[in-house]
Amino acid sequence: MSSAFAIVTGLLLAFQLNAPQAVRIPDPPKEHPRLYLSGEDVKELKSRVESKKGQQIIRALEKAGRDRTPEEEQAETDHGFRYYFKMRGVTSRAQLHALRYLVYHDKEEARTAISEMLDTLKKTNYGTTFDLSRASGAMLMVGAIVYDWCYDQMTAQEKQAYVQEFIRIAGTMECRYPPKRNEALAGHGSEWMILRDMLSAGIAIYDEYPDMFNYVRETLEEDYIPIRNYIYAGGNQHQGTSYATVRLSNDLISMWILDRMGARNLYTDGMRDVLYDFIYRRRPDGKVIPAGDVNHVRKSFDSYALPAFLAAAYWKDEYLAYEWQRKPSVEPHCLIFRLLWEDFDLVGKAPDSLPLTRFSGTPFGWMIARTGWNDDAVIAEMKINEQFAGNHQHLDGGSFQLYYKGPLAIDSGIYQSVQGGYNSPNNKNYTKRTIAHNSLLIYDPDEVFECFNYGGADKTQTAANDGGQRMPGIGWDTCRSLEQLLSEEYTVGKTLAHGFGPDREKPVYSYLKGDITQAYSKKAQEVQRSFVFLNLGKTDIPGAMIIFDRVTSSEPSFRKSWLLHSIEEPEIKGGCFTVRRTKNGDTGMLYGRNLLPQNAEIIKIGGPGKEFWVDGQNYPADPQPNRPDEAGERGAWRIEISPSAQETHTPFLNVLQLADGNCQSFLNVQELATEKICGALVGGYAVLFSKSGQPLKSDITLSIPRCEASHAQVLFTDLAPGQWQISRCGKKVAKGTVREDGTWWLKLKPGEYTVKMIQ
């Protein structure tokens, strides 16, 4: 059985065993209101509106309801979608008028809302240009609020007119009407247009025109909700740290809408867990460890306020409430949700008491480990990637990032530059590609990377040969369905083992192993990567990472490279390399030691004119004025480690230590190797892997050299689950149970040992 076939078969079996149950969305209830709240909810609406927080939200809506002044009009010269999407003027006023009718039964307020919004809908025609669909959708949302909340004050003719305008405006949106069902996973169709705007309008007008709701219902039941429940079972999302707010927020909004309509528990609770990923990514400077398409602006706080408030209120989650309350602000088009759904009494709880390591399961295989929650915390990200969604996700299987007093091992590249954004030369040839990440390359000079030519005459074009992972889909097309996601084409890896301990709350080790062979073309016969992050508990060197790779190519001539990206120029001396952060208030340092392959070639690439160098060409990405990248976090340098001779199989073993820039000496590093195992001794910590990559079952011999402590803390990985014992000079020293993750943690004095599986 091939590795690729085994991975896909295993994933399909796992999915069949844990497949999301069929989703059935009921008809909207007969009574109004039924959009965003029910008749029961109206009973407490007055007290919410008149509360201190409610009044703050009302004042914000009133401010948004004022028409732009001539000065503001002159200042906002760009009339792109954001200009219309800000809910300035009549759209915010209409919400307030409808709200006041709902709360105080003032019929004049209802009449004002009905007439003003109908007039606005008739004048709405933003066309079909991509992002302007969001402005069109906002008109559906506000029109739906007026229709539903002021329903009993509308004439039959007005209802008919609203329905006609809803259908017309929906037809101008990017998703069209009836909605196209080809962006269930990613893309603009997975945002506001369907999950909030068309769903809202469909619920409001269901009695007079059920088709819109039925179209959306079918889309959600058959496409959107099943794939989200599969993905969110892994407790994460795939569209990166910049697109989480818009994509996750709309999933949460649709959940709230359906819940308030009477349809509960349609989404998995795993959707709540996604935001914990951002809690763990949070750096001391308020930024987060980046993922996917991102723009770097050091001075701004990375806020996930909207999804945090939506999730915190729904699940009464104190940690997510803390994330929301750090910067409790949402755009005007979502203020009404705060008024209706926010839990005004929920008190946030800082993450200090959370475990220091977090794992995200299928379809991710990601782990984040921290040494603490203070300003001196090390943050380590480790990725496998099991399935690939595309769009804003990168080809970064097997990558890692390290942060300590500044970004040290980074995801390089930038999303929107002076040279362009989505599908720009830099975006498709560098930033989204494996070469921009701390992963592995296998360079086949004849490999061709075909990618879709957005907006071009030809359907496909070729991207640079970076030696990296293949572009899933025909022309690197975004995954369109759950069936596609589970297919061999979009399956890119498998998590083989993960664990952390020995203390689950404050683990010393965090371990992740995966097979990413299928992320590459047939040039790769086997690609395995194992990470072990060590929380050393030292003030001078608080953390270390050991990375062991097994890379086998189909041809010995295909050059294999191990990558590490940095902002500042690295130093290379012998088999060691150093990355420093000396600018922008950062003071961290990374010290690396290459143990395998022996006699490796270590080079650095970068600097002016070679910052984003791929296959003999640079793809520049200069920051836009409004996204200045003050600290140069898009990177400019990388280290490449390759075998000095051509070979089919190459093991890589590298040890990385994190320290303050003033550190003068690092922990001693020694290679540990026998017939069956290899690993490293780092100070008083020994980490061991199976040379073959397969679980070990037979006897193992091991020598623990003298180290900086009387006993070495030893982590075995790749052991077969079961009972094991370790002996020295024929005398049993320890006995233990190896769990499914294949790890065994124990203390050993320097000396010679035999490790044996006993059952």
Helices and strands as residue ranges (DSSP letters): H 3-17, H 39-50, H 52-64, H 70-75, H 81-85, H 90-104, H 107-123, H 132-149, G 151-153, H 156-172, G 188-190, H 192-192, I 193-198, H 199-204, H 211-219, I 220-224, H 225-232, H 240-261, H 270-281, H 305-315, H 318-325, G 332-334, H 335-341, G 351-353, E 357-360, E 366-370, E 379-383, E 400-403, E 407-409, H 425-426, I 427-431, G 434-436, E 440-443, E 449-452, E 460-463, H 482-485, E 494-501, E 509-515, G 517-519, E 524-535, E 543-553, E 559-566, E 571-573, E 576-580, E 588-596, E 601-606, E 613-614, E 617-618, E 637-642, E 649-660, E 669-673, E 677-682, E 685-690, E 700-704, E 712-716, E 722-728, E 731-738, E 744-748, E 751-757
